[in-house]
């Protein structure tokens, strides 16, 4: 009984901790300053942040921003 209550409280606390809105890859492509800020935050705490949706989306946007929009597979020179 006590173990079940502990698990329920722990789960509730974990759900309550998620306050950050999930941003899309398109958002991070359109907002390079926000993307860079999120990438720095993710790099500072990879143990907790690396698998968060915003870190994944910011990394994907960074990857997409480096490649030619014509999708030739070659990185653009910036």
C-alpha positions in Angstrom: 0.0 0.0 0.0 2.7 2.5 1.0 4.9 1.5 -2.0 1.9 2.2 -4.4 1.3 5.6 -2.8 5.0 6.5 -3.1 5.0 5.6 -6.8 1.8 7.6 -7.4 3.3 10.7 -5.7 6.6 10.3 -7.6 4.7 10.0 -10.9 2.6 13.1 -10.1 5.7 15.1 -9.3 7.4 14.1 -12.5 4.4 15.1 -14.6 4.1 18.4 -12.7 7.8 19.3 -13.4 7.2 19.5 -17.2 6.5 23.2 -17.6 8.3 23.9 -20.8 6.3 24.1 -24.0 7.5 21.8 -26.7 8.7 23.8 -29.8 8.8 22.3 -33.3 11.8 21.9 -35.6 10.2 24.6 -37.8 10.2 27.0 -34.8 13.9 26.4 -34.2 14.7 26.8 -37.9 12.9 30.1 -38.0 14.4 31.3 -34.7 18.2 30.7 -34.7 18.8 32.6 -31.5 16.3 30.4 -29.6 17.8 27.4 -31.2 21.3 28.3 -30.1 20.2 29.1 -26.6 18.4 25.7 -26.4 21.5 23.9 -27.8 23.7 25.5 -25.1 21.2 24.5 -22.4 21.1 20.9 -23.7 24.9 20.7 -23.9 25.3 21.9 -20.3 23.1 19.1 -18.9 23.1 16.2 -21.4 22.2 13.7 -18.8 18.8 15.3 -18.2 18.2 17.4 -21.2 19.5 15.3 -24.2 16.4 13.2 -24.6 13.9 16.1 -24.0 11.8 17.0 -27.1 13.1 20.5 -27.3 16.7 19.4 -27.3 16.0 16.8 -30.0 14.0 19.4 -32.1 16.7 22.0 -31.7 19.4 19.6 -32.8 17.4 18.5 -35.8 16.8 22.2 -36.8 20.6 22.8 -36.4 21.3 19.8 -38.7 18.7 21.0 -41.3 20.1 24.5 -41.2 23.5 23.3 -42.3 22.3 21.6 -45.4 21.3 23.0 -48.8 17.6 23.5 -49.1 17.7 21.9 -52.5 18.6 18.7 -50.6 21.7 17.9 -52.5 23.2 16.3 -49.5 26.0 18.8 -49.3 26.4 21.3 -46.4 26.1 24.9 -47.4 29.0 27.2 -46.8 28.2 29.8 -44.2 
